[in-house]
Amino acid sequence: MAMRAAFAKMNGLGNEIIVADMRGRADRITPRAAIALNGDPATKFDQIMAIYGSRTAGTDAYVEIINSDGTMAQACGNGMRCVVQVLATETERREFTFETIAGILTAREHADGQISVDMGMPRFDWQEIPLAEPFDDTRSIELQIGPIDAPVLHSPSAVSMGNPHAIFWVEDDVWTYDLEKFGPLLENHPVFPERANISIAHVTSRNAITLRTWERGAGLTRACGSAACAAAVAAARTDRTERAVTVTVPGGPLIIEWLEDDHVLMTGPAEWEFAGEFDPETGAWQRDGAALGAA
């Protein structure tokens, strides 16, 4: 068995997160280990945030993001808040710069414990999202679920927040739609060559959105930070809202601001649950010195 790595089980508004300390190690967390950890109710997660040592001057760490099915993710705003809380507790610092495969992100912890993450700039070009075919205007693309003359969902906005998103706008309660049924079909639709996060959004005022998300590689989630950012940007871009909104996900509210420099700032909480150690190869893990999980 490989030397175990420390981890913290956390959540960001119910988005289940494992923050894994991989600093000083050359190995990576295998898909086998991720699937095993997700298969245990105690360590079930939406994303693993694996912290590695800095690879680029001026950054504090490189963060690799792994979905519960073992695939890689480009972005996870709720997970980044959890990483900030871990490192802020460890270092007593409040501001950090991270590198991910989606680019450089900055974040800071506020005095009240809320954490802001600069999620970078949204991308709207069909090739950058990416989509499988050209769309001149990604504020609304041709895609629907249901009968052609009476679709249940249709004409989503498409945007990348480092990962691809499709946001379906509805005029009623987002809970009336069977996202557990539609989500997998839409995530894997041929128009999304890298799959996509699928959201249902209801604009309740010029400054408020209610959102549910089927997360690519993870399924139904209580919170998806990048989806909240994507929905806020798409709502402002289609003149449904202002550029600063409260996005209420099943886990609670996130404050999203699309700033004048085009960056998207997300603010919300992070919550610690417990700590332990795990084997990055197999997923076997323990808490408080007692072996509780094995692959």
N, C-alpha and C positions, 0 to 999 in steps of 0.2 A: 504494500500500500504506500502511495506517495505521502510525503509529509503533509499533514493537514493544514488548511488555511483558515484563518479566523473569518467569521461572518456575523453580520447583524441582520436579524429579521425585523423589517420595518414596514411602514405603509405611508403613502401619501394620499390622504382622503379616501382610504380603502383600496387604492391601487397597491397590491401586495408586492413588496420589494425585498430582495436579498442583496445587501451590500457586502461584497466579498473582498477581503484584503489580499491582493495578489502581488503587492509590492515586494520587490527583491526576488521574485520567482520568474523562471523562464517558461514554465508550463502554462497551459490555458485550461479553462473549464470546458470539459468535453460535452457534446450533446447528450451522451449517456448520463453524465452526472446531473445535467440540468433536468432531464426527464425524470430521473430518479428522485431528485429533490422535490419536483413538482408533484410527484405521485404520492408523497407523504403528506397527510393533512396538516401536520404541524409546520411544514416548510413549503407548502403550496404557494406559488408566486406567479406574478405576471411578468416581471423582468428581474434578472440578476444584473447588478451594476458591479462589474469587476474593476477594482482600482489597481492600476499598475503605476510604476514609477514614471516620471515625466520623460517624454521622448522629444519634446520640443522646448527650446529655450523660452522662458517667460511663462510656462505653464506649470501648474502644481501637480498634475497627474494626467495619465491617459486612462480613459474610462471605456471599457468594452461592455456592450449591452447585449444580453442574451434573453430571448423569449422563452416562454415555458415549454415550447416544443423543440427547443435546442437550436433554433435558427438565430441569426444575428439581427439586431435592430439598429437603426441609425440614430434614433432619438427617443428619449423618455424623460419628459420634464419632471414628473413626480419622482422618478428615481434619482434625478440630479439633486432634488431638494434633500432627499435622504442622504446622499453622499455628502452634501454640504453640512448637514447636521452632525454626521459622524466625524468629519474632519475638523469642524469648528469645536466640537467637544474635545478632540484629541489635541489640537494645537492652540486653542483659545484665540484663533484668528476668526475673522468674519467675512473676508472677501477672498475669492478663489477664481482661478482660471483653469479650465479643463480642456483637454483635447479629446475629441471623439472622431469616429469615421465620418461624421457629418460636418466636422469643422471645430472651431474654437468657441467655447462657451464661457461666459463669466457669470458669477453668482455671488450673492451675499446674504448673510443672516442678519435680520433686523433685531433691535433690542427686544421686541415683543415675541421673538421666536419665529415669526413668519420669515419665509425665505423667498427671495426673488432670483429667478434664473433668466438670463438673456438668451432666448432661444434662437437668436440669429434672424436672418431675413427670409421671408417666405419667397417661394418661387412659383411662378404661374405658367411658364411656357410648357406646352404639352410634352416636350422632350425632356425637360428637367424634372417633371413630377415623378416618374415618367408615365405617359400614356402610350398605347400601342399604335395609335393613329393620330394624324394631325387634327387639332381643334383650334380654330382661330381665337375663340373666346372661352377660356376655361372657367369663367364665372358660372356657366351652365353647359354641361355636356350631355350628349344623347345617351342616356342609360336609364332603364326602368325595370321594375319588378311588378309582375301582374299582367292582366289582360291589356292588350295594346290600346283599347279604347277606354279603359278605366284602370290605369296603373295604380298600384298601392303606393309606390315610391317612384319618383322620376326626376330627371334634370338636375343632378347634383352639381355643386360647385367642386372643382378639383384644385388642390393646392399641395405643395410640398413644404413641410417644415423640417426638412432633412430626411423625412420619410413621406410616402404618398398618402393623401387623405381624400376621401370623397364625402361631402356633406350634403345630405338630403334634407331639404327644408319642408317642414310640415306646419299646418295651421292649428293643430290640436295637440293633445297630450302625447308626448314622446313614448309613454308607456303603453299606448294602445297598439303599438306596432311590434310584430313578432321578430325582433332583431336577432334572436337566437336562431331563427329559421333562415332569415334573409342574409344575415351576416356572412356565413361561410360561402354562400353562393356569390355574393358581391365581392368579398375579399379576393376570390379566385377567378373573377370574371376576366376573360381574355383582354379586355381593354386595359387591364393593369398588369403589365409584364413582370413587375416586382411585387405583385399583390398590393393590397391597400387597406388602410384603416377605414372603416365604414361608420359614419355617424348619422344620427337623426337629430335634427336641431329645430327647436321652436323658439322664435324670437318673441319675447314677452314684453319688451319695451325697447326704446332706443339705447338702453344701457344694460340689457339683460337677455341672456340666452339660456334655455334649458337644453341639456345635451345628454344623449346616450351613445356609447361607442362599442362597436365590435372591433377589438384590437387585433391587428395582423399578427399571427403567430401566438396569440394568447387567448383570444375569444372575448366573451363578455367581461367587461371590467367596470369597477365602481368609479374609476377615474382614469383618464388618459390626458396627460398634460399637453402633449403635442396636438391632440385632437381639439382640445379647448382652444389652443392658439390658432389652429387652422380654421375652426369655426368662427372665431372672433374676426380674423382677417377677412375671411370670405363674406361675413355679414357686412363688414364695413365696406368692402369692395363692391358689394351689390346694393349699397345704400340702405341696408336693413337696420343698421345700428351706427352709433358713433365709434370712434377708434379705441375707446376705453370702455370695457364692459365687464360685468360679472357673469361668468359662465358657471352655471350650477349643474354639476354632474351628480350621479347617484350618491357619491361620497360626501358631497358638500360643495361650497363655492370656491372658485378660483378667480383672481383678478387678472385680467389680460389687458395689456396696453400695447397697441400698435403705434410705436413712437414715430416722431417726425423723421428720424434717420433710417426708418424702415425696419428697424429691429423690433422683435416682439418680446415683451417682458411679461413673465408669468410670476405671480406671487401667491403663495399658499403655505400650508403647514407640512410638517413631517412628524411621524410618530414612531418611537422606538418600541419594539415588542420584546425581543430577547436576543441573546448572543450565543454563539457556539463555534464549533470547528467542523470542517468537512473535507473530504477527499475530492479534489478537483477532477480526478480520473473516474471515480465510481459513483460519487454522490453520497457515500456513507458519511454519517454525521453524528455529532454528539453535542449535548448541552449539559452543563453542570457536571461534567466528568462521567456521565452515564450514556452509554451508546443507545440512541433512540431510533436511529434510522440506518438502513443498510440497503445497498443496491444488489 
